[in-house]
Amino acid sequence: MKLTIDSPRHLVIQNERIIKDLTRREFQILWQLCIDPGRVFTREQLFRIIWGEEPKIMDRTVDVHIVQIRKKIDKALIKSIKGVGYKVNLDKEQVSLIENI
């Protein structure tokens, strides 16, 4: 599997298939997970990074966004680590990130 995330064009390409309908938050979560493939991010870490604040109460915001991302891409791409958080189920060689210049 190959995953390319093009930040300037807000575009995700999975195995030559273009994924166009990710929301801004979904895109940001997927980008964050792909920065370090295989690393497990807790819900709290993702919330803090994406929303820019410490979660006051732990709701299901991150989980809901993960569910929506999984509906749009290969479900096996994002792995849940029970009681911990989420990680991208790819090797670094399988992920290409194109950043803003």
Secondary structure, DSSP 8 states (H G I E B T S, - for coil): --EEEETTTTEEEETTEEE----HHHHHHHHHHHHSTT--EEHHHHHHHHH-S--SS--SHHHHHHHHHHHHS-GGGEEEETTTEEEE-S-GGGEEEE---
